[in-house]
């Protein structure tokens, strides 16, 4: 019952978010600020995690392929497709659900508690729109870019782990990278990236916007933003995997 | 003028306001007073439109707040300013950006015009030259003044203040009271102040509404407070032992000592 209430409110709340802005310039400024916060603020962690994810993928598959008849250059192909189809987009989104999601929930929830939202509403500002839409739009622009960077860095991580350990030569890895490439996989990555960006920003904003109580409730809302964000991202990942590969 | 007519407000099973009828007059500092939990903040939020009354009407001059369309409500919002108990200044913005925010959002004024208006408002609250400071860099009293400056930046017809003196020393509290009184008189606006500060009641209470357990227990002005026989009012006003002693001495026409 409670779940249905939240789903209903979440859906109807979108009617308030996507309204004609009172002032485009203010919304644009806020969107640019959010793009900076989400993009530049998350770049370092995305770089580090992607690098190691690619490296670990390469090491694990090297181990799996040892003693098999599969050609060694396949490692480049496996690392590339794992990064593009799944690891870069899902790992990055889960990390961003933690970092950006908790940040969004805390920021909006804090504004609710400090009466900033009431102050804006009395001024006549559509707070659902002004506070949430720029975050969603910024996420939709920036998160696919971060995912693209994550994919490239993951492949780079796989390359370094494979070639510097001496397991494979540069030529073998590059041959694998160039083999069996399907452009649709890149499309799939971006479809997932846009979907996950929407999920993580909107769920986090919802948790912050409707927070009630004090600092304990704000902490709980922030935690819910991360937990629900990750669960819904993984559910959407499964659904998209089924839909996009069938 | 703002008029509350048979205003009821409940939260689940809890009845907070039980049929409030009161007229908040133009050009006067209208005070909502009462003990904690009497329903002052809820009444203020109903008046300003943050809460919808369970039943009853709120009239802004001859317009019913509850029946307004979204556009009418937006037009009304341009005429309303509010000072919050915690100031509600946006932390990430400077003082100037905070005061400029309503103009940035809703007007097509030039940058020069906006700056002039910001400086005028800061001058009005005696806070010139702090444009580039952040709210965290100024004191609580200064934050209140900046909050007032932001509330009056669009020249509102209706000004609301929720506990404007909370957390301030008595001298600063009097300054804030005087400022609100001056703005009310100079601009001939309807000001509604929610307070339980006795100095405010006796200094600026042009029109007082005493709430008790969600009902209107007494109404009058500062000059009528001492002459009233209303027990609820006296329990509230003379709550401290010192003031009770003062009242006893006053009634006996004796000299006032601590």
Interface residues (C-beta under 8 A of the other chain):
Chain A: X22 X23 X25 X26 X114 X115 X116 X118 X119 X121 X122 X123 X124 X125
Chain B: X48 X49 X50 X73 X74 X77 X78 X80 X82 X84 X85 X86 X88 X90 X91 X101 X102 X104 X105 X106 X160
